[in-house]
Amino acid sequence: MGLTVAEIRQRLQEADAREFAVLERALVADTRKGVRDAVEVARRRIEAEQAERERLASLYAFERALAEGRGAGVVVGLDEVGRGPLAGPLAVGAVVLPLEPAVEGLNDSKQLKAEVRERIALEVKRVAVAWTVEYVEAADIDAAGMTASLVTAFRRAVARIEAAGVRPDVVLLDGNPLRLDDREVNVVKGDCRCASIAAASIVAKVERDALMCRYAEDYPEYGFDACKGYASPAHIEAIKRFGLTPLHRATFCTAFTQPTLF
């Protein structure tokens, strides 16, 4: 091709699948190690990109199949974030996605780095037909328990979507049955199988994390910006030293706040 190794590497880095196929054929006789290495790197990148496209397509296809199997059209996906922390609210996200455009990178929020979640959350909000995040506060969790709090938050989320003028035909729920709605369809590990549940997981996680960072300004001793209310060693030590705040779920903190027999 009459190009330097650096020039070839640059072209391979920028090539899509079709361009790569052309370049690979043109470089088949080039024995320079730098060229062979660059071709292999590009091949792995193209294969990874194809695998990601197929994974993303499967999220949308699985969701459409669930809806079509019930003769339904509009799907809302729901997922919770913050079931286990010692402090802060339970958050439930609800998202109705259009068939197009697909939101690149959708996945279980726990599988994504914070900066990636934030970027995807912005895109979800931009393209969604409707979305919301609903909260149940710590005192209400203490009073009602987690199962009842989950049902309350999920119902609020569906109601908020409907108040926005969107009537879901199917309510996709991550995890086990809650029997909160006649339209409920449960999907185990739904946040890595269904597009709208993954989107709800990401939006809820990003919104709740941002809320806990704001709470860290009010209660700096507890490091909420770092632990997000979960039981980190530093958070537990802060509870022992400073006691509970109004953000804490007292029923979750008895091991750190009550005298021990030992």
N, C-alpha and C positions, 0 to 999 in steps of 0.2 A: 504493500500500500504506500510505501515511501514515507511513512510517518514514524516519528520517534516513539519510544515506549511510553513516554509521558503523554503524548498526544493521543495515542491509542487508548491508554488507560482512561483519559478524560472522556473520550467518545463512548467507551464502554460504560462508564459511570452514568452517563446521561441517556443511554439507549433504553427504549422500551423493548418489549418482547420481540416485536417484528424487526426492529432495527438491530437488536442483538443477534437474531438469527442470520441476518445478512452479514454482519461483522464477523461472526464466528466462521462462516463459510469462507470469507475473504482472508481470514487469518490462519486458516488451517495449516498452511505450509510455513508459517512464521515460527521458528524454533527458539526465539529469544525467551529466556526464562521469565523476564518481566512481563512479556506479552502473554505467555501461557498462564502465569499467575493471575493477570488481570482478567483474562477470559474466564477463568474458574471462579473468581470473585463475582464477576458479573452474572455468571450462570446461577450461582447460589442466590444472588439477589433477585433475579427474575423468578426463580422457583419459589422463593419465599413470598414474593409479591403475589404470585398466582395462588399459592396456598391461602394467603390472607383474603384474597378476593373470593375464593371458594368458601372459606369459613364465614365470611360476612354474608354471602348469598344464602348460606344455609340457615343463618339466623332469621332472615326474612322469609325464606321458603318454609321453614318449620312453623313459623307463626301463621303464615297464610294457610297452610294445610290444616292447622287446628281450627281456624275460622271457617274455612270452606267446608270442613267436615260437619260443621254445625249450621250450615247454610247462612253464615253470618258475614257481615262486612266490616264494621268498625270495631277495632280491637284496642283496648287500653291495657297496658302492662303496668303492674305495680310491684314494688319491692321496698323492703324496709332496710333502714340503716340505724344502728345504735340500739340494738336489742340488749347488748351486754355491758355497756359502760356503767361506771359507778355514778357518773354525773352527766347532766345534759339531757335533752329530750330524745325520745324516740322520733325518728323521721321516716315518713313514707312518701316515696315518689310515685307519681302516676304520669304516664306519657302515652299519647296517641300519635303514632308516626304515620306519615304518608308512605305509599309504596316507593315513591321516588322523591327526592334523591336519597340514596342510601347514605347513612352516616358512617363514615370510615372510622374504623378502630373500635366500634362497639364491642364491649366485652363485660364480664363481671368486673365491677369497679375495683374489687380487691386485687385483680390481676394487673392493674394499671398504675403507673407512677402518677404522683399528684399533678404534675404539670400536664400530663397527657389527659387525665380525667377532666381537668379544667378546660382544656381546648375542646374536648368532645362535648362536654356539657354545654358550652356556648353554641356549638353546632346543633345539638339536639334542640335547644331552646329556639334557635333560628328557624329550623325546618318543621318543628312539631306542629301538628294540627291543634293540640292543646297539651299543657303540662302543668303540674303543680307539685309542691312539697308541703305536706301537712305534718304537724308536730303534736305529740302528747308530752306534756311537761312532767318533770320528775315527781312532783307531789301527786299528780294524777296517776302515775305509774304505781307509786306506793299505795295509793288508795284502792286502785282497781285490780292491780296485778298486770303482768305482761300480756297474757292472752287477750284479756278484755281491752287492753290498750291498743294492741295490734288491730283488733276488729274495729275499734273506734277510729283509728287513724286511716285504715283502708277505706272505711265507709265515707269519711270526710273527703278523702282524695277523690273517690268516684263521684261524690256529690259536687265537688268543685269543678271537675271536668264537665259534668252535665250542666252546671250553672254557666259554663262558658259556651253552651250551645251545642255540645257534642254528646250524642247519645250512643254509648258503646253497646255493641251487640254481644261482645265477649269480654269478660274481665279476667285477664291472665294474671295469675298470682304465683309468685315464686314460693316453692316449698309445699308444706302440707295443707290439707283443707282447713279453712276457717269457717266455711258456710256462712259467709257474710252477704252473699248475693246469689240470686238464682242463676246469674250469668257466669258465675265463678268457674274457672278452669284452672286446675293446679298443675304446675310444671316443676318437677324436682330438678334442681340446678337450672332453673329457668333463666337466671342472669347470664348463663353462658350458652343458652340454647335459643332464646327468643329475643328478637331485636328490641321490642318495646320494653320488656322487663330489664334488659341490659341498660337501656337508656334511662329507665326509672332509677335503677341502682346507681348509675353515675351521677345523675342530677341530685338525687337525695344525698349522696355522699359528699359532693362538692358543697351543697348548700349547708349541710350540717357542720362540715369542717370549718367553713367560713364563720358560722355562728359561734362555734367553740373558740375560734381565734378572737372574736369580739369579746366573748366572756372572759378570756384571759386578761384583757385589759382591766376588767373590774375585779378579778380575783387572781392577781399575778402569782401568788404563792403556790398555786396548784398546777401551773404549767399546762393549762388546757389547750394552748396552741400547739403543744407537742404531743400530749397524750390523747387529746380529743375526748377526755372524760374517762378513758379506759384505765384499768388497774395497773398502771406502770409502777415500779418501785418508788419513784419520786412522788407520784400522786398519792400512793398509800402513806408514805412518810408525812406528806403535807396534811393529810386527814388526821393522822395521829398527833401532829403538832398543833394544828390550827382548828381542828374540828370540821364540821360540815357546813357547807354554804346552802342557800336555798336551791341551788342547782343540783345538789346531790340527791340520789335516790337512797333514802335512809335505810330502806329494807335491803338494799344491796351492800350496805356498808357495816353491817352489824359485827363482822369479824374484826373490824378495825376500830370500832367505837365502844364496844361493850367489854367489861372485864372478862378475863379468861379464867377458867378453873385451874389452870396449870401455872 
